[in-house]
Amino acid sequence: VAAYRAPDFRVDATLTGDTAVPVLGATLRAGIEATYLFGSPLRSRPVRVWVTRSWTIEVPEAIRNRYAADRFVFGYVPSADSAPSLGGAANDRTDRLDSNGRLQTTVATDTGRDAALAYQFNGDVEGESGQHIASRARLVVHPSSIYVGVRRPPTFVDITAPVRVEVAAANLDGSAARAPVTVTLFRQEWTP
């Protein structure tokens, strides 16, 4: 019955890094805050928290603003057969809110990955009536302080002319980066 009652409290989740654009290997700060709709905190109530993560192709907004998506491609998502498993939910535990209706914790991020990961911090608070209210916060964590992009080729190419490949390296703030880049081209042919 508690699941069908109108909520009498709210839950807010937060997930932040030490920098505006966090890089893998950083420790994130996560929090849950639960308050009654009239403003008082839920004190010492049970809260279940867990973290999930997934591959994402999202790049920082500064890079998207400088390099138009219709001209450049940055980032990638590993294919299912080549991507290492991310496993299930991490840091899954039940704890208690403090006297201010809050729970603060940290989330360690992966290292050694070459694609961005979206971390999602989830919290489920049980009120005094047994009702559960949940919230979540999401943050993209980038694989490096530099992204490498490739200019999109034209839709139709002349197979008798050489193909020109243009590569761009960008810092997380969108500025051009100076970095050595190795490019490998693959030729794919479809025959009937």
Phi, psi and omega per residue, in radians:
V1 nan -0.628 -3.105
A2 -1.047 -0.532 -3.115
A3 -1.158 -0.413 -3.084
Y4 -1.735 -0.071 3.112
R5 -1.304 2.631 3.023
A6 -1.103 2.440 -3.115
P7 -1.150 2.488 3.047
D8 -1.995 0.091 3.034
F9 -2.561 2.900 3.115
R10 -2.229 2.714 3.138
V11 -2.224 2.311 3.103
D12 -2.163 2.287 3.103
A13 -1.896 2.566 3.053
T14 -2.309 2.619 3.075
L15 -2.583 2.033 -3.084
T16 -2.385 2.809 3.058
G17 -1.973 3.051 3.097
D18 -1.244 -0.395 3.097
T19 -2.136 2.861 -3.126
A20 -1.128 -0.520 -3.133
V21 -2.207 1.570 -3.059
P22 -1.261 2.639 3.134
V23 -1.991 2.550 3.134
L24 -0.903 2.435 -3.046
G25 1.833 -0.312 3.120
A26 -1.296 2.723 3.021
T27 -1.741 2.219 -3.133
L28 -1.652 2.672 3.050
R29 -1.822 2.245 -3.107
A30 -2.171 2.594 3.138
G31 -2.654 2.703 3.045
I32 -2.223 2.374 3.045
E33 -2.318 2.243 -3.136
A34 -2.127 2.229 3.131
T35 -2.372 2.558 3.001
Y36 -1.172 2.702 -3.105
L37 -1.103 -0.366 3.085
F38 -1.549 0.054 2.968
G39 1.954 -0.407 -3.109
S40 -1.318 2.590 3.128
P41 -1.314 2.649 2.967
L42 -1.423 1.986 -3.057
R43 -1.639 2.330 2.983
S44 0.953 0.599 3.108
R45 -1.589 2.629 3.112
P46 -1.157 2.465 3.094
V47 -2.425 2.288 3.053
R48 -1.778 2.250 3.117
V49 -2.170 2.566 3.066
W50 -2.737 2.814 -3.106
V51 -2.164 2.349 3.002
T52 -2.104 2.783 3.095
R53 -2.529 2.646 -3.130
S54 -2.591 2.680 3.074
W55 -1.157 2.555 3.080
T56 -2.540 2.661 3.102
I57 -1.730 0.114 -3.122
E58 -1.169 2.323 3.059
V59 -2.018 2.846 -3.137
P60 -0.989 2.560 -3.112
E61 -1.023 -0.619 3.135
A62 -1.080 -0.632 3.094
I63 -1.235 -0.767 3.110
R64 -1.044 -0.641 -3.128
N65 -1.215 -0.625 -3.090
R66 -1.458 -0.640 -3.087
Y67 -2.030 1.796 -3.068
A68 -1.009 2.379 -3.088
A69 -1.120 -0.417 3.113
D70 -1.396 -0.144 3.130
R71 -2.001 -0.520 -3.096
F72 -2.261 2.601 3.054
V73 -2.067 2.169 3.084
F74 -2.080 2.553 3.069
G75 1.249 2.966 3.108
Y76 -2.814 2.912 3.032
V77 -2.026 2.177 3.142
P78 -1.033 2.544 3.087
S79 -1.200 2.731 -3.066
A80 -1.038 -0.607 -3.099
D81 -1.422 -0.335 -3.135
S82 -1.833 -0.236 -3.075
A83 -1.416 2.352 3.026
P84 -1.174 2.578 -3.107
S85 -1.122 2.424 3.070
L86 -1.597 -0.130 -3.140
G87 1.259 -3.032 -3.131
G88 -1.600 -2.635 -3.138
A89 -1.175 2.455 3.121
A90 -1.969 2.852 3.106
N91 0.962 0.499 -3.119
D92 -1.277 2.016 -3.126
R93 -2.744 2.809 3.044
T94 -1.934 2.338 -3.092
D95 -2.402 -2.916 3.089
R96 -2.236 2.506 3.034
L97 -1.183 2.648 3.093
D98 -1.408 -3.008 -3.081
S99 -1.204 -0.221 3.072
N100 -1.735 0.152 3.135
G101 1.302 0.472 -3.070
R102 -2.181 2.722 2.976
L103 -2.410 2.212 3.107
Q104 -2.035 2.442 3.124
T105 -2.656 3.054 3.081
T106 -2.092 2.740 3.128
V107 -2.257 2.077 3.070
A108 -1.401 2.426 3.119
T109 -1.806 2.809 -3.126
D110 -1.157 2.837 2.946
T111 -2.241 2.831 3.059
G112 1.348 0.192 3.078
R113 -1.652 2.631 -3.127
D114 -1.933 0.235 3.081
A115 -2.378 2.732 -3.114
A116 -1.229 2.599 3.081
L117 -2.141 2.407 3.020
A118 -1.680 2.053 3.096
Y119 -1.664 2.370 3.104
Q120 -2.192 2.109 3.118
F121 -1.727 2.179 -3.067
N122 -2.052 2.489 3.075
G123 -2.441 2.376 3.137
D124 -2.214 1.988 -3.093
V125 -1.797 2.386 3.060
E126 -1.756 2.088 3.123
G127 -1.352 3.073 -3.110
E128 -1.122 -0.455 3.141
S129 -1.487 -0.032 -3.099
G130 1.611 -0.064 3.117
Q131 -1.265 2.462 3.114
H132 -1.905 2.292 3.035
I133 -2.208 2.345 -3.092
A134 -2.106 2.796 3.051
S135 -2.616 2.845 3.112
R136 -2.589 2.718 3.067
A137 -2.347 2.517 -3.053
R138 -2.194 2.501 3.113
L139 -2.556 2.299 3.080
V140 -1.498 2.300 3.104
V141 -2.037 2.218 -2.965
H142 -1.593 2.670 -3.037
P143 -1.297 -0.357 -3.039
S144 -2.803 2.985 3.071
S145 -1.464 -0.005 3.121
I146 -2.296 2.436 2.997
Y147 -1.978 2.527 3.057
V148 -1.962 2.297 -3.136
G149 -2.152 2.755 3.109
V150 -2.142 2.344 3.094
R151 -1.181 2.372 3.119
R152 -1.144 2.369 3.092
P153 -1.314 2.832 3.071
P154 -1.117 2.771 -3.128
T155 -1.072 -0.710 3.124
F156 -2.081 2.348 3.131
V157 -2.129 2.692 3.071
D158 -1.534 1.993 -3.052
I159 -1.246 -0.182 3.119
T160 -1.598 -0.175 -3.128
A161 -1.836 2.648 3.099
P162 -1.128 2.638 3.108
V163 -1.680 2.268 3.124
R164 -1.703 2.197 3.134
V165 -1.902 2.221 3.134
E166 -2.007 2.265 -3.093
V167 -2.103 2.479 3.084
A168 -2.233 2.447 3.031
A169 -1.994 2.310 -3.066
A170 -2.317 2.433 2.990
N171 -1.298 2.898 -3.101
L172 -1.091 -0.384 3.104
D173 -1.520 0.102 3.098
G174 1.591 -0.202 3.136
S175 -1.264 2.712 3.132
A176 -1.158 2.449 3.133
A177 -1.951 2.560 3.037
R178 -1.761 1.989 -3.117
A179 -2.707 2.496 3.041
P180 -1.221 2.372 -3.114
V181 -2.243 2.304 3.042
T182 -1.797 2.250 -3.117
V183 -1.992 2.317 3.065
T184 -2.115 2.215 3.113
L185 -1.814 2.439 3.083
F186 -2.051 2.422 3.091
R187 -1.833 2.239 3.106
Q188 -2.046 2.340 3.103
E189 -2.217 2.432 3.041
W190 -1.988 2.207 3.108
T191 -2.174 2.485 -3.125
P192 -1.275 nan nan
